[in-house]
């Protein structure tokens, strides 16, 4: 079946995103690496969903766990006002 254009946007479908951690062969995500974790948070300090980041389910769980641990240790903020 051929891929069709979206009639409302008149653009081709987006290419599937690849997981950053699978592509870079990262096995563990450290909660102390705040620069990496901020990449997966939006401006309001919310965790970005995998449909936007392209993370696989395994690594999204690891990212979420690391962000929550970093928040508990006060390395990342819970909210930004």
N, C-alpha and C positions, 0 to 999 in steps of 0.2 A: 504494500500500500504506500503510495507516495505521500510525503508530508505536505500539508496544505498551509497556506498563509492564513494568519488570523485576519478575518475580514474587518475587524474593528481597528486594528493597528496597522494592517498591511505590511507586517514584518514577518520574516521567517522565525520559526521557533528557536529559542536560545539553545546553545550547545549545552550538553550536560556538564555540570561542574564537577571538578575532581577534588577529592579530599586532600587538604594541604598536608596532613600528617602521613597519609599513605604515599603521596607523591615524594615527600622528603624522607621517607623511611624512618619516621619518628615512632619509637615504641612506648615511651612514657612521656607524660605531660606533667611538669613540675609546677606546683602552685606558687613557687617563689619567682617564677619567670613572668612578672606582671606585664612586661611589654608584649609578650606573645598572647597573653590572655586578653589584653585590651583590644586586640585585633578582633576578638569574637564577642565584643560587647558594643552596644550602640552608644550614642551620646548621652543617653539617660541612664547608663550603667545597667541596661538589661541585657541578658544573654540572647544573642542573635540566633534564630532558628537555623537548622541545617539546610533548609531549602534556599536560604540566602547565602550561607557560607560554603555549601557544598560538602560539608563534613559527612563522613559515613556515620552510621549509628554508633559503632564502637567508640570512635574518637569523639563524637559529640557528647557521649556519656562521660568520657574522661575530661573533656573541657569543662563541662558543667560541674563536675565534682571538684576540679582544680579551682575554678572561680569561686565556688562556695567555700572552699577551704581558705582561699586567700582573703575572702571577705571576713571570715571568722577571725583570722589572724591580723586583721586590719591592714592588709597590704593593698586591698582594693576597697572602694567605697560601695555601700549598698545602693545609695541613690546620689544623684547630683541635682541640686536645685538650681 
